[in-house]
């Protein structure tokens, strides 16, 4: 996946923050992960892709950041279910943008929300995942792209 | 050609024949019945007429006797005479009709026809009766005239009285005989009817028995066939099914069909619909179009086979964890013709995932092999050792670039990151072109091009580094490939039996050249002394790691240990620094690698200052650490005492790499130093029995 294609996912993520909270998220320099499943925080929204590209893309954020997001959105309920819904919504935004940009040949799974460690998600072999740090307020979250051309 | 059996209804010919026979028997009995009924009716008329003859003979006697006793010309006489004439005529006509056949009037006054009586006994009675009757008829005729001759009446009466009883007896006998004949015919008819009905019943029983048995056999055969079909359909690994023109699946299909597409089937389902949630829209469109072609008579079947776009269909089954399981399916179709017209299409579906996986592996292996061969040729043409060194250095540089990216936290940091990355990439580019590895030179150039617009720019966004990161990934992947090849080159060299001394000589030459280049780059003067007598019988991967470690140690000694000539002279040392690299095998079997330089040594104070500057530790934290503990910090990733990174130092990766390599070889790291005098790194390894990836024990000594 080239830089322009990855930019689609970065834009979707930052757009979500701007739309939901009116506050912009800052994107730091992307780097390559040296572990199989890099930088996992408390809540992770995952989409898998097949077709022209294969692999997964996920957004992972710490609990504090997710709660702060809920506060900004005026939501009082901070239960796990709500937090998982919200991380799922971010994954859904990634999925929607990908569909619009890549078209029907980019087959995208239903977004999945996970709490804690990712056990089943593995990037394709021979590939270092791209980690794109996304800072919102003082919190650090990551957008991880582990996709290879199919 | 039509056979009798075909004409009679093919396999149902015998049942048609049996039913026809049944009808023939029934019709035969019916016709005989009709005929015999008619006969019995005629016999009844004859019996009645024969009975009437008895009565007529008595009446004629009565009339003659009345005429004898009555006065001629009187009423009684005339009445008796008229009756006698009529009775005589009736008796005579009837008798003649019995004898010769002819028309008569029956007892009800209706005309009837009697056939000539053929029965010998009856005939004998008739002939006897005629013998009596004919003279009597003449006498009666004479007596019944208007003016009969005298005595005619008495003659007739006398004759009649004389023969009356006999005639009565004969007519009675005729009646009895005719009745007996009628009885015989009735009995015969009953026998024929009974026979016919028995035959019809036998035929019916045959039909029942034969056809029920045949039906049962057919049912059993059909059941066996159905069971066998079901067994086949349940056993085969392919999904077999029939499609009609509406693309619907028939009621019979193999179990594998449902298993392959992972959903239950009830038959009569739209075939394309089954794939809607697992295949992409384009595949579905192509499939529908192609299935339509299969039902078009004008297109030859062979052409449809050649056109089949569904021989390899990629499908994706969604998993519960949100990921996909990709499988490859193959669909093949054959037309089914009935009476020359396409009635259905027989489809077969199979899962070819394993086959596709193998094909892809082979394809990938071929591609890699081709790429590797090209690289290999390049490596063999050039200096493999030099290439290995370049790869090692480049990987280290790229990893340091990645570390810079990872640490780039804000806009100001981004600007500094660009400035830090640029020289590293530029050095890689220069090195690559210098030793003729143009592919890496070009890739490094691409990174430079991506960085150029960012140099000196304000407000650099993190995502502007994306092209750099992508290129970084590609270069690292390339290095992995080349390093793998280098290992193989070492293997090949070993397999062709290059003696250890040759390896040692080659290493010595390469390391000496390398030390000279680093020294040149950094403005130092170095004499490298290499003693590697223990390189024999080491496995190729270990040799590679050992070599990388030697390069790192030499680089570290020259870049960090040996001081610039003026500094050395000022401290009373020769301008040329001395580095000694040694590999020995101890009597215990252990390998000892050591690299000693007579440079500035490792200064705990300098490390403390560097750690403090880096912000990793506070002054308080550092105060709590002993000098030994401080010295051990040089093995931490990212640590460097060089504030101005250059191509050979300052990335904070060298010591970490040595530690990683020692770990990979299952070795123990040792370090000895005296500030201002020397530094010596030691690695102890048990290569033949070394377990992989054991955390090395790090020991510091002064």
Interface residues (C-beta under 8 A of the other chain):
Chain A: X1 X2 X3 X6 X7 X10 X26 X27 X28 X29 X30 X31 X32 X34 X46 X47 X48 X49 X50 X51 X54 X56 X104 X105 X107 X109 X110 X111 X112 X120 X121 X126 X127 X128 X130 X131 X132 X133
Chain B: X280 X281 X282 X314 X316 X318 X319 X321 X322 X323 X324 X326 X402 X403 X405 X406 X408 X409 X410 X414 X417 X461 X462 X463 X465 X466 X467 X469 X470 X472 X473 X476 X477 X480
